[in-house]
Amino acid sequence: MSVTSSPREAARDSASRTGVLTALRFTLLMAVLLGLLYPLVVVGLGQLAFPHQANGSLLSDREGRIVGSALVGQRFTSERYFQGRPSAVDYASDAVAGSNLAPSNPALRERAEADARRIETRDGVEPGRIPVDLLTASGSGVDPDISPAAAAIQIDRVARARGLSPSAVTALVERYSDSGGLDQPTVDVLGLNLALDSLE
């Protein structure tokens, strides 16, 4: 015995199939628009209007080798280079994070005191005169800039290590300084160190 559906059930089934097909078409359309066309347009506009920034703000040395990004700090250990801020993630751009240690945490205090002793020995600066950005990591852990005060206490050491006059190094620091606009003034550490290398 066959069961035939009523006209009402047939209409409901047809409407259901139509709704499913409409939803599938809409999903496919949105996937193409938002998953393919929109990213291509945004990337294309970025490459046309801001190619340097869209490609990571990469910087090269004298030989044209990519040595880093203007947006990511790096570790410099030689006396010949300006040192940046401490990093809670060892300057790993794929693991940006702060230390999340509270000011009352003994581990943070010990690390800052050890850094202060090292800077005192390296740059001949009393611990009370060391700018705070040389003792504290940024929230991202990869801050590429330091304050003008942090650069100023390093000028004599870098000049001595490179056999340059302090005034020549000061002029370079000023060239790689940014007024900061609404932010605090900053000095681009990587750009400054690359400029020092280009003098040799």
Rosetta constraint file for C-alpha pairs under 8 A:
AtomPair CA 5 CA 9 HARMONIC 5.93 0.50
AtomPair CA 5 CA 10 HARMONIC 6.29 0.50
AtomPair CA 6 CA 10 HARMONIC 6.26 0.50
AtomPair CA 7 CA 11 HARMONIC 6.12 0.50
AtomPair CA 8 CA 12 HARMONIC 6.22 0.50
AtomPair CA 9 CA 13 HARMONIC 6.15 0.50
AtomPair CA 10 CA 14 HARMONIC 6.16 0.50
AtomPair CA 11 CA 15 HARMONIC 6.11 0.50
AtomPair CA 12 CA 16 HARMONIC 6.09 0.50
AtomPair CA 13 CA 17 HARMONIC 6.22 0.50
AtomPair CA 14 CA 18 HARMONIC 6.12 0.50
AtomPair CA 15 CA 19 HARMONIC 6.07 0.50
AtomPair CA 16 CA 20 HARMONIC 6.24 0.50
AtomPair CA 17 CA 21 HARMONIC 6.18 0.50
AtomPair CA 18 CA 22 HARMONIC 6.07 0.50
AtomPair CA 19 CA 23 HARMONIC 6.12 0.50
AtomPair CA 20 CA 24 HARMONIC 6.17 0.50
AtomPair CA 21 CA 25 HARMONIC 6.12 0.50
AtomPair CA 22 CA 26 HARMONIC 6.12 0.50
AtomPair CA 23 CA 27 HARMONIC 6.07 0.50
AtomPair CA 24 CA 28 HARMONIC 6.14 0.50
AtomPair CA 25 CA 29 HARMONIC 6.08 0.50
AtomPair CA 26 CA 30 HARMONIC 6.11 0.50
AtomPair CA 27 CA 31 HARMONIC 6.05 0.50
AtomPair CA 28 CA 32 HARMONIC 6.27 0.50
AtomPair CA 29 CA 33 HARMONIC 6.11 0.50
AtomPair CA 30 CA 34 HARMONIC 5.61 0.50
AtomPair CA 30 CA 35 HARMONIC 7.35 0.50
AtomPair CA 31 CA 35 HARMONIC 4.92 0.50
AtomPair CA 31 CA 36 HARMONIC 7.03 0.50
AtomPair CA 32 CA 36 HARMONIC 5.12 0.50
AtomPair CA 32 CA 37 HARMONIC 6.29 0.50
AtomPair CA 33 CA 37 HARMONIC 4.95 0.50
AtomPair CA 33 CA 38 HARMONIC 5.93 0.50
AtomPair CA 34 CA 38 HARMONIC 5.10 0.50
AtomPair CA 34 CA 39 HARMONIC 7.06 0.50
AtomPair CA 35 CA 39 HARMONIC 6.64 0.50
AtomPair CA 36 CA 40 HARMONIC 6.26 0.50
AtomPair CA 37 CA 41 HARMONIC 6.16 0.50
AtomPair CA 38 CA 42 HARMONIC 6.19 0.50
AtomPair CA 39 CA 43 HARMONIC 6.00 0.50
AtomPair CA 40 CA 44 HARMONIC 5.92 0.50
AtomPair CA 41 CA 45 HARMONIC 6.06 0.50
AtomPair CA 42 CA 46 HARMONIC 6.09 0.50
AtomPair CA 43 CA 47 HARMONIC 6.15 0.50
AtomPair CA 43 CA 54 HARMONIC 7.83 0.50
AtomPair CA 44 CA 48 HARMONIC 6.22 0.50
AtomPair CA 45 CA 49 HARMONIC 5.91 0.50
AtomPair CA 45 CA 50 HARMONIC 7.90 0.50
AtomPair CA 46 CA 50 HARMONIC 5.23 0.50
AtomPair CA 46 CA 51 HARMONIC 6.28 0.50
AtomPair CA 46 CA 54 HARMONIC 5.64 0.50
AtomPair CA 47 CA 51 HARMONIC 4.35 0.50
AtomPair CA 47 CA 52 HARMONIC 7.99 0.50
AtomPair CA 47 CA 54 HARMONIC 5.99 0.50
AtomPair CA 47 CA 55 HARMONIC 7.81 0.50
AtomPair CA 50 CA 54 HARMONIC 5.86 0.50
AtomPair CA 51 CA 55 HARMONIC 6.09 0.50
AtomPair CA 52 CA 56 HARMONIC 6.70 0.50
AtomPair CA 52 CA 57 HARMONIC 5.13 0.50
AtomPair CA 52 CA 58 HARMONIC 7.18 0.50
AtomPair CA 53 CA 57 HARMONIC 4.61 0.50
AtomPair CA 56 CA 69 HARMONIC 6.38 0.50
AtomPair CA 56 CA 71 HARMONIC 7.68 0.50
AtomPair CA 57 CA 69 HARMONIC 5.33 0.50
AtomPair CA 57 CA 70 HARMONIC 5.56 0.50
AtomPair CA 57 CA 71 HARMONIC 6.72 0.50
AtomPair CA 58 CA 66 HARMONIC 6.63 0.50
AtomPair CA 58 CA 67 HARMONIC 7.58 0.50
AtomPair CA 58 CA 68 HARMONIC 5.70 0.50
AtomPair CA 58 CA 69 HARMONIC 4.23 0.50
AtomPair CA 58 CA 70 HARMONIC 6.25 0.50
AtomPair CA 59 CA 66 HARMONIC 5.72 0.50
AtomPair CA 59 CA 67 HARMONIC 6.01 0.50
AtomPair CA 59 CA 68 HARMONIC 5.54 0.50
AtomPair CA 59 CA 69 HARMONIC 5.60 0.50
AtomPair CA 59 CA 70 HARMONIC 6.60 0.50
AtomPair CA 59 CA 191 HARMONIC 7.74 0.50
AtomPair CA 60 CA 64 HARMONIC 5.11 0.50
AtomPair CA 60 CA 65 HARMONIC 5.09 0.50
AtomPair CA 60 CA 66 HARMONIC 4.29 0.50
AtomPair CA 60 CA 67 HARMONIC 5.43 0.50
AtomPair CA 60 CA 68 HARMONIC 7.27 0.50
AtomPair CA 61 CA 65 HARMONIC 5.54 0.50
AtomPair CA 61 CA 66 HARMONIC 6.63 0.50
AtomPair CA 61 CA 67 HARMONIC 6.46 0.50
AtomPair CA 61 CA 194 HARMONIC 6.45 0.50
AtomPair CA 61 CA 198 HARMONIC 7.99 0.50
AtomPair CA 62 CA 198 HARMONIC 6.53 0.50
AtomPair CA 68 CA 72 HARMONIC 7.30 0.50
AtomPair CA 68 CA 74 HARMONIC 7.92 0.50
AtomPair CA 68 CA 190 HARMONIC 7.85 0.50
AtomPair CA 69 CA 73 HARMONIC 7.81 0.50
AtomPair CA 70 CA 144 HARMONIC 6.65 0.50
AtomPair CA 70 CA 188 HARMONIC 7.50 0.50
AtomPair CA 70 CA 190 HARMONIC 6.79 0.50
AtomPair CA 70 CA 191 HARMONIC 7.22 0.50
AtomPair CA 71 CA 142 HARMONIC 8.00 0.50
AtomPair CA 71 CA 143 HARMONIC 7.26 0.50
AtomPair CA 71 CA 144 HARMONIC 5.81 0.50
AtomPair CA 72 CA 91 HARMONIC 7.40 0.50
AtomPair CA 72 CA 93 HARMONIC 6.72 0.50
AtomPair CA 72 CA 142 HARMONIC 5.23 0.50
AtomPair CA 72 CA 143 HARMONIC 6.02 0.50
AtomPair CA 72 CA 144 HARMONIC 5.02 0.50
AtomPair CA 73 CA 84 HARMONIC 6.98 0.50
AtomPair CA 73 CA 85 HARMONIC 7.90 0.50
AtomPair CA 73 CA 91 HARMONIC 6.12 0.50
AtomPair CA 73 CA 142 HARMONIC 4.77 0.50
AtomPair CA 73 CA 143 HARMONIC 5.23 0.50
AtomPair CA 73 CA 144 HARMONIC 3.75 0.50
AtomPair CA 73 CA 145 HARMONIC 7.23 0.50
AtomPair CA 73 CA 189 HARMONIC 7.71 0.50
AtomPair CA 73 CA 190 HARMONIC 7.31 0.50
AtomPair CA 74 CA 84 HARMONIC 7.29 0.50
AtomPair CA 74 CA 91 HARMONIC 5.80 0.50
AtomPair CA 74 CA 142 HARMONIC 7.43 0.50
AtomPair CA 74 CA 144 HARMONIC 7.18 0.50
AtomPair CA 74 CA 190 HARMONIC 7.43 0.50
AtomPair CA 75 CA 83 HARMONIC 7.33 0.50
AtomPair CA 75 CA 84 HARMONIC 7.19 0.50
AtomPair CA 75 CA 90 HARMONIC 7.70 0.50
AtomPair CA 75 CA 91 HARMONIC 7.00 0.50
AtomPair CA 76 CA 81 HARMONIC 6.43 0.50
AtomPair CA 76 CA 82 HARMONIC 7.20 0.50
AtomPair CA 76 CA 83 HARMONIC 5.71 0.50
AtomPair CA 76 CA 84 HARMONIC 7.48 0.50
AtomPair CA 77 CA 81 HARMONIC 7.32 0.50
AtomPair CA 77 CA 83 HARMONIC 7.28 0.50
AtomPair CA 79 CA 157 HARMONIC 6.86 0.50
AtomPair CA 79 CA 158 HARMONIC 6.25 0.50
AtomPair CA 79 CA 161 HARMONIC 6.20 0.50
AtomPair CA 80 CA 157 HARMONIC 7.56 0.50
AtomPair CA 80 CA 158 HARMONIC 4.96 0.50
AtomPair CA 80 CA 159 HARMONIC 7.75 0.50
AtomPair CA 80 CA 161 HARMONIC 5.25 0.50
AtomPair CA 80 CA 162 HARMONIC 5.99 0.50
AtomPair CA 81 CA 158 HARMONIC 6.09 0.50
AtomPair CA 81 CA 193 HARMONIC 5.86 0.50
AtomPair CA 82 CA 151 HARMONIC 7.02 0.50
AtomPair CA 82 CA 154 HARMONIC 6.44 0.50
AtomPair CA 82 CA 155 HARMONIC 7.95 0.50
AtomPair CA 82 CA 158 HARMONIC 6.90 0.50
AtomPair CA 82 CA 189 HARMONIC 6.49 0.50
AtomPair CA 82 CA 192 HARMONIC 7.82 0.50
AtomPair CA 82 CA 193 HARMONIC 6.55 0.50
AtomPair CA 83 CA 189 HARMONIC 7.24 0.50
AtomPair CA 84 CA 134 HARMONIC 6.91 0.50
AtomPair CA 84 CA 144 HARMONIC 6.94 0.50
AtomPair CA 84 CA 145 HARMONIC 6.72 0.50
AtomPair CA 84 CA 146 HARMONIC 6.10 0.50
AtomPair CA 84 CA 189 HARMONIC 6.35 0.50
AtomPair CA 85 CA 133 HARMONIC 6.01 0.50
AtomPair CA 85 CA 134 HARMONIC 4.99 0.50
AtomPair CA 85 CA 135 HARMONIC 7.05 0.50
AtomPair CA 85 CA 136 HARMONIC 6.84 0.50
AtomPair CA 85 CA 137 HARMONIC 5.92 0.50
AtomPair CA 85 CA 138 HARMONIC 7.35 0.50
AtomPair CA 85 CA 143 HARMONIC 6.94 0.50
AtomPair CA 85 CA 144 HARMONIC 7.74 0.50
AtomPair CA 85 CA 145 HARMONIC 7.54 0.50
AtomPair CA 85 CA 146 HARMONIC 6.58 0.50
AtomPair CA 86 CA 134 HARMONIC 6.57 0.50
AtomPair CA 86 CA 135 HARMONIC 6.64 0.50
AtomPair CA 86 CA 136 HARMONIC 6.19 0.50
AtomPair CA 86 CA 137 HARMONIC 4.80 0.50
AtomPair CA 86 CA 138 HARMONIC 7.70 0.50
AtomPair CA 86 CA 141 HARMONIC 7.41 0.50
AtomPair CA 87 CA 91 HARMONIC 5.72 0.50
AtomPair CA 87 CA 98 HARMONIC 7.71 0.50
AtomPair CA 87 CA 137 HARMONIC 5.15 0.50
AtomPair CA 87 CA 138 HARMONIC 7.12 0.50
AtomPair CA 87 CA 141 HARMONIC 4.52 0.50
AtomPair CA 87 CA 142 HARMONIC 6.20 0.50
AtomPair CA 88 CA 97 HARMONIC 6.81 0.50
AtomPair CA 88 CA 98 HARMONIC 5.62 0.50
AtomPair CA 88 CA 99 HARMONIC 5.11 0.50
AtomPair CA 88 CA 137 HARMONIC 6.26 0.50
AtomPair CA 88 CA 141 HARMONIC 5.28 0.50
AtomPair CA 89 CA 95 HARMONIC 6.56 0.50
AtomPair CA 89 CA 96 HARMONIC 6.50 0.50
AtomPair CA 89 CA 97 HARMONIC 6.52 0.50
AtomPair CA 89 CA 98 HARMONIC 7.48 0.50
AtomPair CA 89 CA 99 HARMONIC 7.92 0.50
AtomPair CA 89 CA 141 HARMONIC 5.81 0.50
AtomPair CA 89 CA 142 HARMONIC 7.71 0.50
AtomPair CA 90 CA 141 HARMONIC 7.53 0.50
AtomPair CA 91 CA 96 HARMONIC 7.73 0.50
AtomPair CA 91 CA 141 HARMONIC 6.29 0.50
AtomPair CA 91 CA 142 HARMONIC 5.05 0.50
AtomPair CA 92 CA 96 HARMONIC 6.53 0.50
AtomPair CA 92 CA 142 HARMONIC 7.17 0.50
AtomPair CA 93 CA 142 HARMONIC 6.67 0.50
AtomPair CA 96 CA 140 HARMONIC 5.01 0.50
AtomPair CA 96 CA 141 HARMONIC 5.68 0.50
AtomPair CA 96 CA 142 HARMONIC 6.62 0.50
AtomPair CA 97 CA 139 HARMONIC 6.10 0.50
AtomPair CA 97 CA 140 HARMONIC 4.61 0.50
AtomPair CA 97 CA 141 HARMONIC 5.34 0.50
AtomPair CA 98 CA 137 HARMONIC 6.73 0.50
AtomPair CA 98 CA 138 HARMONIC 6.25 0.50
AtomPair CA 98 CA 139 HARMONIC 4.41 0.50
AtomPair CA 98 CA 140 HARMONIC 5.40 0.50
AtomPair CA 98 CA 141 HARMONIC 5.29 0.50
AtomPair CA 99 CA 137 HARMONIC 7.38 0.50
AtomPair CA 99 CA 139 HARMONIC 7.71 0.50
AtomPair CA 99 CA 141 HARMONIC 7.84 0.50
AtomPair CA 101 CA 105 HARMONIC 6.07 0.50
AtomPair CA 101 CA 107 HARMONIC 7.84 0.50
AtomPair CA 101 CA 108 HARMONIC 6.29 0.50
AtomPair CA 102 CA 108 HARMONIC 7.50 0.50
AtomPair CA 103 CA 108 HARMONIC 6.84 0.50
AtomPair CA 103 CA 109 HARMONIC 7.36 0.50
AtomPair CA 104 CA 108 HARMONIC 7.76 0.50
AtomPair CA 104 CA 109 HARMONIC 7.55 0.50
AtomPair CA 105 CA 109 HARMONIC 6.55 0.50
AtomPair CA 106 CA 110 HARMONIC 6.05 0.50
AtomPair CA 107 CA 111 HARMONIC 6.17 0.50
AtomPair CA 108 CA 112 HARMONIC 6.12 0.50
AtomPair CA 109 CA 113 HARMONIC 6.07 0.50
AtomPair CA 110 CA 114 HARMONIC 6.13 0.50
AtomPair CA 111 CA 115 HARMONIC 6.18 0.50
AtomPair CA 112 CA 116 HARMONIC 6.07 0.50
AtomPair CA 112 CA 135 HARMONIC 5.38 0.50
AtomPair CA 112 CA 136 HARMONIC 7.07 0.50
AtomPair CA 113 CA 117 HARMONIC 6.26 0.50
AtomPair CA 114 CA 118 HARMONIC 6.27 0.50
AtomPair CA 115 CA 119 HARMONIC 6.11 0.50
AtomPair CA 115 CA 135 HARMONIC 6.32 0.50
AtomPair CA 116 CA 120 HARMONIC 5.97 0.50
AtomPair CA 116 CA 127 HARMONIC 5.67 0.50
AtomPair CA 116 CA 130 HARMONIC 7.27 0.50
AtomPair CA 116 CA 135 HARMONIC 6.81 0.50
AtomPair CA 117 CA 121 HARMONIC 6.24 0.50
AtomPair CA 117 CA 127 HARMONIC 7.12 0.50
AtomPair CA 118 CA 122 HARMONIC 6.01 0.50
AtomPair CA 119 CA 123 HARMONIC 5.60 0.50
AtomPair CA 119 CA 124 HARMONIC 7.26 0.50
AtomPair CA 119 CA 125 HARMONIC 6.95 0.50
AtomPair CA 119 CA 127 HARMONIC 7.90 0.50
AtomPair CA 119 CA 130 HARMONIC 7.83 0.50
AtomPair CA 120 CA 124 HARMONIC 4.93 0.50
AtomPair CA 120 CA 125 HARMONIC 4.72 0.50
AtomPair CA 120 CA 126 HARMONIC 5.72 0.50
AtomPair CA 120 CA 127 HARMONIC 6.17 0.50
AtomPair CA 121 CA 125 HARMONIC 7.49 0.50
AtomPair CA 122 CA 157 HARMONIC 7.68 0.50
AtomPair CA 123 CA 153 HARMONIC 6.72 0.50
AtomPair CA 123 CA 154 HARMONIC 6.05 0.50
AtomPair CA 123 CA 156 HARMONIC 7.71 0.50
AtomPair CA 123 CA 157 HARMONIC 6.03 0.50
AtomPair CA 125 CA 129 HARMONIC 6.44 0.50
AtomPair CA 125 CA 130 HARMONIC 6.72 0.50
AtomPair CA 125 CA 153 HARMONIC 7.14 0.50
AtomPair CA 126 CA 130 HARMONIC 6.84 0.50
AtomPair CA 130 CA 134 HARMONIC 7.06 0.50
AtomPair CA 130 CA 135 HARMONIC 7.85 0.50
AtomPair CA 130 CA 150 HARMONIC 7.26 0.50
AtomPair CA 130 CA 153 HARMONIC 7.81 0.50
AtomPair CA 131 CA 135 HARMONIC 7.33 0.50
AtomPair CA 131 CA 147 HARMONIC 7.92 0.50
AtomPair CA 131 CA 149 HARMONIC 6.37 0.50
AtomPair CA 131 CA 150 HARMONIC 5.54 0.50
AtomPair CA 132 CA 136 HARMONIC 6.20 0.50
AtomPair CA 133 CA 137 HARMONIC 7.11 0.50
AtomPair CA 133 CA 138 HARMONIC 7.95 0.50
AtomPair CA 133 CA 146 HARMONIC 6.68 0.50
AtomPair CA 133 CA 147 HARMONIC 7.08 0.50
AtomPair CA 133 CA 150 HARMONIC 7.13 0.50
AtomPair CA 134 CA 146 HARMONIC 7.65 0.50
AtomPair CA 134 CA 150 HARMONIC 6.55 0.50
AtomPair CA 137 CA 141 HARMONIC 5.79 0.50
AtomPair CA 138 CA 142 HARMONIC 7.02 0.50
AtomPair CA 138 CA 143 HARMONIC 6.02 0.50
AtomPair CA 144 CA 188 HARMONIC 6.44 0.50
AtomPair CA 144 CA 189 HARMONIC 6.31 0.50
AtomPair CA 144 CA 190 HARMONIC 7.19 0.50
AtomPair CA 145 CA 186 HARMONIC 5.80 0.50
AtomPair CA 145 CA 187 HARMONIC 5.30 0.50
AtomPair CA 145 CA 188 HARMONIC 4.85 0.50
AtomPair CA 145 CA 189 HARMONIC 5.64 0.50
AtomPair CA 146 CA 150 HARMONIC 6.07 0.50
AtomPair CA 146 CA 151 HARMONIC 6.79 0.50
AtomPair CA 146 CA 186 HARMONIC 5.52 0.50
AtomPair CA 146 CA 187 HARMONIC 5.28 0.50
AtomPair CA 146 CA 188 HARMONIC 6.93 0.50
AtomPair CA 146 CA 189 HARMONIC 6.89 0.50
AtomPair CA 147 CA 151 HARMONIC 6.45 0.50
AtomPair CA 147 CA 184 HARMONIC 7.76 0.50
AtomPair CA 147 CA 185 HARMONIC 6.33 0.50
AtomPair CA 147 CA 186 HARMONIC 4.73 0.50
AtomPair CA 147 CA 187 HARMONIC 5.90 0.50
AtomPair CA 148 CA 152 HARMONIC 6.01 0.50
AtomPair CA 148 CA 177 HARMONIC 7.29 0.50
AtomPair CA 148 CA 185 HARMONIC 6.87 0.50
AtomPair CA 148 CA 186 HARMONIC 6.01 0.50
AtomPair CA 148 CA 187 HARMONIC 5.99 0.50
AtomPair CA 149 CA 153 HARMONIC 6.54 0.50
AtomPair CA 150 CA 154 HARMONIC 7.00 0.50
AtomPair CA 151 CA 155 HARMONIC 6.53 0.50
AtomPair CA 151 CA 173 HARMONIC 7.25 0.50
AtomPair CA 151 CA 187 HARMONIC 7.19 0.50
AtomPair CA 152 CA 170 HARMONIC 7.74 0.50
AtomPair CA 154 CA 158 HARMONIC 6.30 0.50
AtomPair CA 155 CA 159 HARMONIC 6.01 0.50
AtomPair CA 155 CA 166 HARMONIC 6.30 0.50
AtomPair CA 155 CA 169 HARMONIC 6.35 0.50
AtomPair CA 155 CA 170 HARMONIC 6.64 0.50
AtomPair CA 156 CA 160 HARMONIC 6.03 0.50
AtomPair CA 156 CA 166 HARMONIC 5.83 0.50
AtomPair CA 157 CA 161 HARMONIC 6.09 0.50
AtomPair CA 158 CA 162 HARMONIC 6.11 0.50
AtomPair CA 158 CA 169 HARMONIC 7.69 0.50
AtomPair CA 159 CA 163 HARMONIC 5.77 0.50
AtomPair CA 159 CA 164 HARMONIC 4.67 0.50
AtomPair CA 159 CA 165 HARMONIC 5.74 0.50
AtomPair CA 159 CA 166 HARMONIC 5.39 0.50
AtomPair CA 159 CA 169 HARMONIC 6.23 0.50
AtomPair CA 160 CA 164 HARMONIC 6.38 0.50
AtomPair CA 160 CA 165 HARMONIC 7.63 0.50
AtomPair CA 160 CA 166 HARMONIC 7.94 0.50
AtomPair CA 164 CA 168 HARMONIC 6.66 0.50
AtomPair CA 164 CA 169 HARMONIC 7.05 0.50
AtomPair CA 165 CA 169 HARMONIC 6.62 0.50
AtomPair CA 166 CA 170 HARMONIC 5.99 0.50
AtomPair CA 167 CA 171 HARMONIC 6.15 0.50
AtomPair CA 168 CA 172 HARMONIC 6.54 0.50
AtomPair CA 169 CA 173 HARMONIC 6.26 0.50
AtomPair CA 170 CA 174 HARMONIC 6.25 0.50
AtomPair CA 171 CA 175 HARMONIC 6.26 0.50
AtomPair CA 172 CA 176 HARMONIC 6.31 0.50
AtomPair CA 172 CA 192 HARMONIC 6.80 0.50
AtomPair CA 172 CA 195 HARMONIC 7.53 0.50
AtomPair CA 172 CA 196 HARMONIC 7.81 0.50
AtomPair CA 173 CA 177 HARMONIC 6.13 0.50
AtomPair CA 173 CA 187 HARMONIC 6.98 0.50
AtomPair CA 173 CA 192 HARMONIC 6.61 0.50
AtomPair CA 176 CA 187 HARMONIC 5.67 0.50
AtomPair CA 176 CA 188 HARMONIC 5.65 0.50
AtomPair CA 176 CA 189 HARMONIC 8.00 0.50
AtomPair CA 176 CA 191 HARMONIC 6.82 0.50
AtomPair CA 176 CA 192 HARMONIC 5.87 0.50
AtomPair CA 177 CA 185 HARMONIC 7.14 0.50
AtomPair CA 177 CA 186 HARMONIC 5.65 0.50
AtomPair CA 177 CA 187 HARMONIC 4.30 0.50
AtomPair CA 177 CA 188 HARMONIC 6.45 0.50
AtomPair CA 178 CA 185 HARMONIC 5.55 0.50
AtomPair CA 178 CA 186 HARMONIC 5.29 0.50
AtomPair CA 178 CA 187 HARMONIC 6.22 0.50
AtomPair CA 178 CA 188 HARMONIC 7.92 0.50
AtomPair CA 179 CA 184 HARMONIC 7.29 0.50
AtomPair CA 179 CA 185 HARMONIC 4.58 0.50
AtomPair CA 179 CA 186 HARMONIC 6.82 0.50
AtomPair CA 180 CA 184 HARMONIC 4.95 0.50
AtomPair CA 180 CA 185 HARMONIC 4.10 0.50
AtomPair CA 180 CA 186 HARMONIC 6.21 0.50
AtomPair CA 181 CA 185 HARMONIC 7.50 0.50
AtomPair CA 187 CA 192 HARMONIC 7.83 0.50
AtomPair CA 188 CA 192 HARMONIC 6.02 0.50
AtomPair CA 189 CA 193 HARMONIC 6.12 0.50
AtomPair CA 190 CA 194 HARMONIC 6.12 0.50
AtomPair CA 191 CA 195 HARMONIC 6.17 0.50
AtomPair CA 192 CA 196 HARMONIC 6.30 0.50
AtomPair CA 193 CA 197 HARMONIC 6.35 0.50
AtomPair CA 194 CA 198 HARMONIC 6.29 0.50
AtomPair CA 195 CA 199 HARMONIC 6.70 0.50
AtomPair CA 196 CA 200 HARMONIC 7.47 0.50
